[in-house]
Amino acid sequence: MKIPFSWLKEHVFFKQSVQQVADDLVRLGHEVESIEQPRSAVKGVRVGHILSMESHPDADKLHLLNIDIAEDEPLGIVCGASNMAVGDKIPVATVGTSLPNGMKIKKGKIRGQVSFGMCCSEAELGLAEDAAGLLILPTDAPIGMEVGEYLALEEAVLDLDITPNRGDCMSARGLARDLAADYDLPLINAGDDDVAVDGAVAVPSVQVSASDDCPLYMARRIEGVSVADSPDWMQARLIAAGQRPVNGVVDVLNYTMLDLGQPMHAFDADTLSGDICVRATQAGESFKALDGRDIALHAGNVVIADDAKVIALAGIMGSEDTGVTEKTTNIILESAAFRAALISTTRRTYGLVSESSMRFERGVDPAMIAVAMNQASTMIMDLFGGKASDISVTGDVEGLVKAKTIHIDMQRIESRLGIDVPEKFDDVLSRMGFGIQRDGNSLTVDVPSHRHDVSLFEDISEEYARVIGFDAIPEVLPSLATINPRKVDTAISSAVELGFVQVINYAFISADEQRLFVEDDGKDLVLQNPISADMSVMRRSVWTGLLNTAKYNMNRQQAGVALVEQGRIYAAIDANNPNEEHRETNVIAWLMAGELESDTWYGKARKADFFDLKGAVESWLSNRGLTARFMADDEALGLQAGQTAKVFVGKSVVGYVGKVDTDLADGFDIDADVFVAQVNLDALHKGKTLKFQPIPEFPSIERDLVFLFERGTESEAVLQTAKRAAGQSCIDVRIFDLYDGKGVPEGKVSLGIRFALQDAKRTLTQEDSDKAMQTIIDAVVRKFNAELRG
Amino acid sequence: MSEIDSLKGELQRLQEKALASFKNAADLNALQELRVTYLGKKGELTHVLKGVGKLPPQDRPVIGQFVNATKTALAEALDSAEALLAVKEKEQRIEAERIDITLSGRTSPRGALHPVQQGLNEMTAIFSQMGFEISEGPEIEDEFHNFDALNIPQEHPARAMHDTFFFEASDEQQAKLLRTHTSPVQIRAMKNCVESGGEPPLAVVAPGRVYRCDYDVTHSPMFHQVEVFKVDKDVSLAHLKGVLKHFLSAYFEKEIDIRLRPHYFPFTEPSAEVDIGCVFCAAKGCRVCKGSGWVEVLGSGMIHPNVLKSVGIDSEIYSGFAFGLGVERLVMLKHGIPDLRLFFENDMRFLRRMGVSK
């Protein structure tokens, strides 16, 4: 909310500077987002009088002006505008001036002609969004005067972010009340003048059937107004406060709202028929809003209606056809109270928002309803003539403004704030309108009608904190019990240590991308209001995000990537009812593509393959004390058959490693083989606590065997067979060589197997190893139809 | 000239010749050959010794002494020549083995922890060390945990400010949503405590992802928060300030000034926004703090009695503080990262620069 500084001063005489007031408002809980200074922003721009005007000798569209700014010599200025004439008064930015748009005025040559300044438009002065030509000032503008002063630009405008609980501060008066209390200054009485009532003007007839939602409704008829534009000073203030002037009557009501906080509405009385009713809507009714939209109303909203139609959505917006225009002569003014929750629900139902609804849903001061009605009536009649009726009042004024009383133990407040509260702060609260009585530790607080947000002990504790100032409260470390600290999750840091770069992608992806790795089984969780279609479905695989990251980086000169991401995947449990139950699963996922390392002096770059990623996953699992088994899987969606494996830990599948289908990778513009893996973190059990084993006393023996196998023989099966055959003393068996080149027959592959034997009780002999070798040879040859090569 | 003199002369010449040849030996191998030549079983000295047998017996000890002295002299000369040559040869080898130590070392590829992860790790570690228990909750929430229980009723204006992502639901169902803050974990942790028969004290830190339907230069639809709260008897606003000051100073690794400004949050009363003295300009005023010397970092307050009530904790007996901090915001401030979007673009050049594996 924007509020001109000068407006605050109309409600309380304070001498504090703009900055001081801004700081104090912040301390009191009203955030000042920025301070505009429209007048000093145009300092150096002065009223100029055009003495002569000629065409520029070398440019058709430029003019040479001679301008008097009440200095010794007139200024010669080159100007590109065309809407001025000799004798006009115009704003002249003199040399050295900085304009609000950042332009600095210097003496300069334009097409060979020297220019000593610049003539300005409204846009250049920051007074309008855009402008067609120069701002032509009234002819009586004093030559040489600062334009900011002449136009009475505001010294400062505060842009405030009023919190939703403080509807009472969405006006000059509301903010001034807090300041007055803080500065111990009196609040100047609002213009609660009696309005000269003309008995001949009929009092509007009002029926309120929705009295719970509208506890107070005041209406007044004013006849014979001639609606004109509001005066310049009022328009200037409205503009400074961020409002657009509409017409005289509407401007007066907006002005009153900004001044006192009470939203009002005016109907053109001649567009209404019969009584004014405040009632609930019936199904099938519709409403033409001020913004031109036709709104089909639900039953149960509250509207203002006449005999024939809905004329306003209560507290939110009037209808287009019954509003006040330049042609209106008879008006009906409305000043009322509406239940905050009703306004909030209704305006959200229809997606409407207005200055009025913003105030009503935050709560306005019922004590201002009559005051605003009278102030606005007086202003309208002063400015536009007319005769006013008496006010029709429906509802209980007394009941609305009655104070709530809270009883509190003062000690509890002090313990809650962690500071003693001297009685002088009671006085500050009193000045804010609270009735405070302290008797020892017992405190009785009467809450004024404008403070809808205060009803509990805690609310009063906040009021005290606010006036004491949070800065005054000490910083004290509480005593904290020793807890059982949870073991730090090392999943991601362990992957990072293996050389992967951690990325974080959004948890929502496009529906199309979802289908790359997950079949459509109806278990997708779909957002109702996504940012875009690309971010509309909760991911069920992290791989699409990783592929996008790989694409992004490989398009930016990265020859290869090794990525890891930890996060959740999301799926419904029941396909028929995705909103009912869902599962969030914690996973870690990897992607490798392209060069692992670039060329170095000690080695050539190598491209990632299946075994790079498999090795990473194995190492990562082994860091957690887990051993994995890998089983070929040709069925995984989006992964290439023959280069994909399921990852087992114990008997359960915990993840996958595989090569991304090449067409799929092409779709991401990735010109390299892409390998991905994923492990379900929730499915991993904790590794076992390590137990001590004695260091072997006797040496081990290593022996090698080389066999020819049929292509497609799984090495893991060979190793298992060899190990079983070698017996208990076999401590290790592995593949040390793989060859299918020259010398190996087509369709065969040569595998070298190295095994190690060791006994805990004695040194093994040649005889032992020969025996083990022979059993291995027998078993492997028999089982795999292999041929011993050496 | 007597036999003995001639033998002496011969030995003398032999010694001179030998010593000269030792000096000229090119390497240890040559020296070894010379050792054989002079001192070997078939060497020249042995040859000379054979002549001793022809001497009369009384002369033999004299010449024997002389021979032994020569032998010792030769052996010593050989040893020292050998030692000299060994040093020389080692020097030569060292020179030959000289490498360019400025060449890069053989490294394995370096990984990088995402700066947001780093921030999360650092923040949770600080709170954990202070005695707050780590807790997590679901990202897909219901309206009860995300709003109602936090004293944000349906028609509350603050509810609209949360820009909530909802899931598709049939008409009669209440749509699920993506949590807009980590505060629902507060509700879950407190409910859990009460329902399992426990009671405060309760001190929890809850890091996690949150979502808001807002996407522009300064807003990301997904970001990270850390929720911190404590419920106990006599918890005060002063405790809140104490914990904030301790945490912020620990995180920024220097003494941090904090400023609390009264604010409004439905789930706390009193509520305060917390500013820190600008870490960029030492609170002198710069672009980051818009000249004010202060930067807003988080929202905080004393837990609202309605929140305690919603989980069955008696606000007459217990009170608590709570705050939620934006992880990205603090990481940006700590490391001078200018743009929120960098965190989710995942550009390797950024991540590798910022990422430390720890």
Interface residues (C-beta under 8 A of the other chain):
Chain A: V26 R27 L28 G29 E31 S34 T163 P164 N165 R166 A340 A341 L342 S344 T345 R348 E361 R362 S415 R416 L417 G418 I419 D453 L456 F457 E458 D459 S461 E462 A465 R466 F470 D471 I473 P474 E475 V476 L477 P478 L480 A481 T482 I483 N484 P485 R486 V488 I492 S493 A495 V496 E497 L498 G499 F500 V501 Q502 V503 I504 N505 Y506 A507 F508 L525 V526 L527 Q528 N529 P530 I531 M535 M538 T549 Y552 N553 R556 Q558 V561 A562 L563 V564 G567 R568 Y570 P578 N579 E580 H582 E584 L596 E597 T600 W601 Y602
Chain B: L103 S104 R106 S108 P109 R110 G111 A112 L113 H114 V116 Q117 N121 A125 S128 M130 G131 F132 E133 I134 P138 E139 I140 P153 Q154 E155 H156 P157 A158 A160 M161 F165 F166 F167 E168 A169 S170 Q173 A175 K176 L178 P201 A203 R209 Y211 C213 Y215 P221 M222 K230 D232 D234 V235 S236 L237 A238 H239 K241 G242 V243 L244 K245 H246 I258 R259 L260 R261 P262 H263 Y264 E269 P270 S271 A272 E273 K290 M302 H304 P305 S315 S319 F343 F344 E345 N346 D347 M348 R349 L351 R352 G355 S357 K358
